[in-house]
Amino acid sequence: MKKGDVLILNNTKVIPARIIARKETGGKVEMLFIEQLNKNKFTALVKGKNPEGKKLYVKDYILKCFKEKGQYVFEIQNSDCKNFLDTVGLPPLPPYIRRAPDDIDRYYYQTVFAQKDGSIAAPTASLHFTEELLKKIKKEGIKIKYINLKVGVGTFNPVKEKYISMHKMDEEYYEIPDDTISEIIKARKDNNKIFVCGTTCVRAIESYALTGKKSGFTDLFIYPPFEFKFVDTIITNFHLPRSTPLALVCAFGGREKILKLYELAKRTGYRFLSYGDAMMLLKNNEN
């Protein structure tokens, strides 16, 4: 990075979205909070047997489960959603981390610049940035700007269709402040580079480039071929096969190059996924 370049980060904050409840019979029900519907009602994904029509218990809280439009809806009988999650919610570690969330995950599964509640997963490429590193970047004259995209299930739903163009992304809400847009436009004008950290940031920035909307819901699915308007460099983790983030980096770096890079990562013992290693992809066929 050089003086005048811009680094874009997602300042979303992960909510304690994982909930472990008990039925009256004692059976366990695991839930992943998805969306708050009103003060004390929310939708969630459920692992385990169908809890519809049942009362569930989480410590001193009582929940009633029913279905609306094919989704599980939970109504908290004696609290509001925020208090409930803050009290009993756990860090929503991805399922491939096969252990229970620990207290330390509340710190490590959150970026140091997280501000706005709403995500059910961390923008994991941003976990590599410490406060010390951000200070060094600023000292070099690189401008750090933020967007906000609430990471939802759409980012993680695998591509199951035979043809990639048939996959539909779930909508996710994003906001891009005016000062971030101004710095992006200035960097373009001054021929400085725009470094975008994470696929969530890429989708927000490119959604704005396509629609001109600074906020709203985006279902943008980026896969080869795709013409990137504002992204010069992507900092990202290593992703799962058949995932939408992997399709995005293939669109940016070229499918064959990315697959060779992944083979190198496997041979040399890089870590994949949320608590894994990162790579930086440069545009215009640079190394």
Secondary structure as UniProt FT lines:
FT   TURN            3..4
FT   STRAND          6..10
FT   STRAND          12..14
FT   STRAND          18..23
FT   TURN            24..25
FT   STRAND          28..38
FT   TURN            39..40
FT   STRAND          41..47
FT   TURN            52..53
FT   STRAND          55..58
FT   TURN            59..60
FT   STRAND          61..68
FT   TURN            69..70
FT   STRAND          71..76
FT   HELIX           81..88
FT   TURN            95..96
FT   TURN            103..104
FT   HELIX           105..108
FT   TURN            112..113
FT   STRAND          116..119
FT   HELIX           124..128
FT   HELIX           131..139
FT   TURN            140..141
FT   STRAND          143..149
FT   HELIX           153..155
FT   HELIX           164..166
FT   STRAND          172..175
FT   HELIX           178..189
FT   TURN            190..191
FT   STRAND          194..197
FT   HELIX           199..211
FT   STRAND          215..218
FT   STRAND          233..237
FT   TURN            241..242
FT   HELIX           244..253
FT   HELIX           255..267
FT   TURN            268..269
FT   TURN            274..275
FT   STRAND          278..282
FT   TURN            284..285
//
